[in-house]
Amino acid sequence: MTQPSTRILVLGAGVAGLLFTLRLAGKVARQSVQITLVDESDTFTVRPRLHEFATKQRVFRRSFPQILRKTQVQFLQARVTSLDPSQHRVTVQDQQQQQHELTYDYLVYALGSLTDRHSVPGVAEYAYSLSARGPFSAEALRETLPALQARGGQVIVCGGGATGIETAAQVASVYPQIKVSLVTHGSLALSWGKSVADATRHRLVSLGVEIVDQSKVSAVRVHSVVLNQGRELACDLCIWTGGFVVSPLAREAGLAVNERDQMLVDPFLRSVSHQEIYAIGDAASPVEDPGVAHVRMSAFTAGIMGAHGADCVSAILTGSTTKPLSFAYMAQAIALGRHHAIFFPLSPDDRPRSPYITGWMGSLVRAAAVNFVVTATLMQRRFPGLFAWLGKGRYEQAQRLSRAPEEHPLLPVHPLS
């Protein structure tokens, strides 16, 4: 009698979901496993390069059917509409608006994050964002920005995080006839330290970007942005980069989530409320310290969680053991326009350190880092398990430190270095 296949359903094909799928498919190629990957898009787009895509630069894009060719993975282009954990069922809607019900033995939740377009009035109706496609997306900006360049228009970028800084610098450097303003709630880039903040500000000013910091946006209108002090900034176009949110699907399905709707997971990336469901990437929040004080949304983190999740599921299917999630941050790079970026090392728990590298050398290092994430993802198809990372002993170190007050109540506890 034929052994029934184990059904593994992966929702989301960003870096985390795609790397997980390719790595697991390679690891269990000789097992009786049926893997289905679901994504609303049919194309893999590198999210850290969407600001370049928006300005008509060439970026890596490849269809999922092409990437998954010669694997046992089935790809379905569809939008996830609901989860039913009690019945091990997921409802999706395909391109023809048809509803389908998919069942699973193990579910992998990798739906990632998206730009928050609903917390400020007018953003959903009038602002663009760096989503891959849609009426107010990076794809739409490719067609809109050249017309603004021709007539010397004005663009306001809202949000002073890495995405906002990269977007403002990119638009200003590619389209010098466009007047670019960057609005940020706090002090620009100060969370990365004064040296990085000063270098970032200097570069933006040299590109002609007007920096409007210490200002909160209260509304976006057709041709203006309204600040909380009542000041109104005129513009032809607003690009919104003010924070990311996670799909509410997990919360609506009754899964354990945090205040941001990220699924709460154990050190093996299993839902703390439903052990047959795994969550990886931006949509997941570990309940135990994996060796870093804060698990940041990033392509680097998503890659590690995707790889670790694949190792955990593979261990169940093959009867082997795996270790808990543990990693360390190494560095961060922020693009500052064409052929320019700032690169700086990080302590293992994500604190900026000196020295930093700027200019074309910083741009080369950033490009190499992004290319590494893409290459490491795609290489899993032929070499599953090749991708490795630093800091695999930091979880145990964090556990020892958390127990130290109980074991040695008179000894001071020092933070991880």
N, C-alpha and C positions, 0 to 999 in steps of 0.2 A: 504493500500500500504506500502511495506517495506521501511523503511528509509535507503537510501544508506549509506554505511560505509564511514567514513572519512579516507582517505588513508595517512598514515604517513610512509615516507621512510627514514631510517637511514643509512647513509653511513659511515662505519667504526665501528669496534667492539673492540676498545681498552677500556681502563678504562672509558673514557668519554662516548663513544657510547654504551657500554654494560650497564653501570649503568643507563644511560638515558632510554634505552629500557626497562629494567626490572622495573625501578621505574614507568615509564609511563604506562606500561602494567598493573601493579598492581593498579594504581590510576584510570584507566579508564576501568577496567575489565567489568563493567556493561554498558559501552557506546558502541555504534556501531562504532567501530574503527578497522581498519585493519593496523597492524604494520608489516613492512618488514625490516629486518636487513641484510645489505650486507657487506661482508668482503672478502678479497682475500684469507685469511686463513680460515681453518675450526676449528682452535684451539685457545683458549684464553691463551696467554702467558703473564706472568707478566714481563713487560719491565724492572723494576728496578732490576730484577734478571737474566737478560740475560748474564751478565758476569759470573755468577755461572753456568748457563746452558752451556756456552761455555767451561767450564772446567769439564764437566761431573758430576756436582753436581745435586742432585735431586731438582727440582723446581716444583711449581704448574703449571699444564697444564690440561686443560679440553676442550672437544669438545663443540662447540656452540650448536649443536643439543641436547647434554646432558644437558647443562645449561638451554636451553629454553624449555625443555620438560614440558608438562602440562601448557604451557602458550599459548596465542593466537598469539604469534609472529611467523612469517614465516622467516626462515633463508635461504639466498641465497649466496653460495660461488661463488664470481665473482669479477672481477676487474673493477672499474669504469673508463670509457674511455672518457666520455664527459657529460656535463650538458647543458640543454636547458631551462633556466628559463622562457622564454616567452611561451613555450608550456608545462611547468611543467613536463618535461621529462628528464630522465637520461638513458644513454646508458652504458651497462655493457657487459663484455666478460666473459663467464663461463669457466670451466676447459676444455671443449671440443673445445674451441676457437669459440664458437657460440656467436653471438651478440644478445642482448635482450634490448628492450626498456621498461622502468618502468615509470609509471606515478604516480603523487602524488598530494595531497592537501597541505601537509606540508612536507618540506624537512629538514632533520637534517644532517648537514655537520660535520662529526667527523672523518675525514681521518687522523688526527694527523700529526706527523712530521716524517722525516726519515733522516738518516745521509747524510750530503752533500758529495757526491762522485764525483762531477763534477767541483769544483772550482780550483782544483790543478791537473796538468797533471799526469797521471799514476795511480791515486787512483782508478778509475773505473775499470781499467784493472788488477791491481796487489794487491790491498789492501783488507783486510778483514774488516768487520764492525760488530757491534752487532745488525744486523737485525735478525729476528727470523728464517728465512729460505732462501735458495738460495745458489748459488755456492761459495760466499764469505761471508757467514753468521756465526752466532754463532753456528748454527747446523753443518756447515762445520768445524769450529774450534774444535768441539768435537772429530772429527776424525783425525785432523791434529796435534794438540798440543801433544798428547801422543808420536807420532813418533819423534817430536823434543826433547822431554824429554829424549827419549832413546839414542839419539846421542848428547845431549848437544847443542842444537841449540840456535839461537839468535832471539829474537822478539823485534821489535820496536813498541811502542804504540805512536801514534801521537794525541795530544790534551790533554791539562792540565785541562779540566773541570772535573766535578764529574765523568762522564763516563770514561774518560781516566785514572783518578786516580784509580778508582775501578777496571778497567780492568788490569792495570799494577800490582797492588797489588795482585789481584786474581791469575793471571798467575804465578807470582813469588812465591806465597805461596803454590799453588797446585803442581807446577812443578819446584822444586828448582834447577834442572839441566839446566833449560833454562835461559839464560842470557837475562834480560829484561831491556830495556831502555825506558824512557818516555820523549818525546819531547814536549815542551810547548812554545807558542809564548811569553807569559809574565812571571812574577814571579809566581812560583807554589803556588796556593791556596791563594794568598795574598788578593783576593777579600773577603775572609771570615775573615780577620783580621790576625795579626801577630801570635797570640797564636795558632790559628787553623792551619795556614800555617806551623809553626814550628813543631807542633805535627805530621802533615801529612808528612812532609819531613823526620822527624826522623823515622817514621814507614817504609816508602818506602826504605830508606837507610838501615835499619835493615834487610829488605827482600832481599837486594842486588840489588835493582833497581837503575840503573844509571839515574840521572835526568839531562836532557839537556834543561835548560830553557833559556829564552831570545833568542829563535831561531825559525825562521819561515821556514816551509817546502815549498820548491819551486817545488819539483817533487818527485814522487815515481817510482822506477824502479823495475825490477824483483827481485833483491836481494840487494837493497839498498834504502836509503832515502837521498835525496839531500836537504841541507839547503841553505838558501839564501846567506850565506857568501861563498858558494862554497864548504863547507865541505860535504863529503859524508859518511854516516854511513852504514856499511854493515849489512845485516840481512838475515835470512832465511824467515822471514814473517813479514809483516807490518799489524798492526791493526789500522784502521783509526777511530778516534772519534772526529774529528775536526769540530764540530758544526752540527746543525740540520737545515733542510729546510722543507718547506711546499709545497705540491703539487700545481702546477700552474693551476689546473682545474678551480678554482673559478675565477681567473683573465681571463683565456681564455673564460669563459662563460659570461664575462662582469659584474661580481659582483664587488662591491666596496671592495678593498683589500688595505693593506699597502705595504710598500716596500719589505716585506718578503713574500708576497702573502697570509698572514693571512686575513681571511674575517673580515671586520669591522662590529661590532655588537653593538646594543644599550644595555641599562641596562637589557633588557629582553632577550638578546642573539639573537635578530632578526637581519638579515642583514639590514644595513642602506639603502641599495638600493632595496631590495626585501623582503618585510615584511613576506612573507610566507616561507622564508628560515631562518633556525636557524643554528648557528655555535657554537660548543663547543670544549673544549680541546685545544691542541696545534695549531689547525687550525684557532682559533678565536682570535680576538684582540678587547677588549672593547674600545669604543671611549670616554667613560666617566670613571672617576676614581672610581673603585669599593671599595675604601677604602685602596688600596695599590698603591704605586707609580708606580710599574711595575708588570704586570701579567706574572709570570715566567712559562716557560714550565716545568711541573712536573706532576707526578701521582696525587699528592695532589690537585693541581689546577684543573686537568682534572676531578677528582671525584666531586669537588664542582660545576664545570660548568655543568657536566652531570646531577647532581641532580637538580640544579636550572633550567636548561633548561626543564627538565621533569615537574617541578612544573609550569613553564610558559605555556607550551603547554597544560597541564592538566587543567589549569585555563581557557584557551580559550574553551576547549571542554566541561567543566562543568559549565561555566558561572560564575566562581568565580574570585577573584582578587589575584594578587601576588605582591611581592615587588621587587625592582630592585636588581641586583646582588651586594652583599656586603660580604666581608670576610676579615679575617686577617691571616697572616702566623703565625705559632707557633714554628716550629723547623725544623732542617735539619739534616740528618745523612748520612755519606759517608762511605761505606764499605772499609776496608783497608786489605783485605785478609781474609782467613778463620778464623772465630771466633774473628774478630777484626774489629772495626769501630770507627769513631768519631761522637759524637752526640752533637749538640749545639743548644741552644734556639735562636729564632729570635724575633725581635721586630715585632709588627703587620704589619709593612710595609716592612718586609723582611731584616732587618739589623741584622747581627750576634751579639749575646750577650754572656757574660760569665755566669756561668762556662760551660765548656765542659766536656764530659765523653768519655773516650777512652777504648780500650781493649775489653775484653769479655763482660763487662757490656754495652759498647757502641754497640757491635754487637747484644746483646739481645734486646736493645731498637730499633735499626734499624729494626731487624726482626719483632718486634711487630708492628712497624709503617707500614711496607710493608704488613704484614698479615692483619692489620686493613683495608687497602685500598681494598684488595681482598675480605675480609669478608663483608665489607660494600657494595661492589658491588653486590656480590652474594645474600646477605640477602634481597636486594630490591625485589626479586621475591616473597618472603613471607611477608615481612614487608616494603612495599613501604612507604617512608617518615620517616623511622627510622633514616637514616643518616642525621645528622645535623652538623653544624660547627659554629665556633666563628666569631665575627666581623660583625654581621648582621646590626648593626647600623652605620657602618663606611661610607657607601655611603652617608647617610644624613649628617654626620659630614663633609665629604669632600665637599659636595655641599654648606654647610653653610660657610666653609672657603673660597671657591672660590668666593662667593658673598660678602665676608666681605669687600674687598677694595671699592666696589661700595656703600655698606651700611654705612661703617665707614671709609672713605678715610684716616683719620688721625691715625687709629689704626694699629699697626704692625700685620702681619699675621704669626703665628707660625706653623711649620710643625706638622703633625700628630705624636702623640707619640705612 
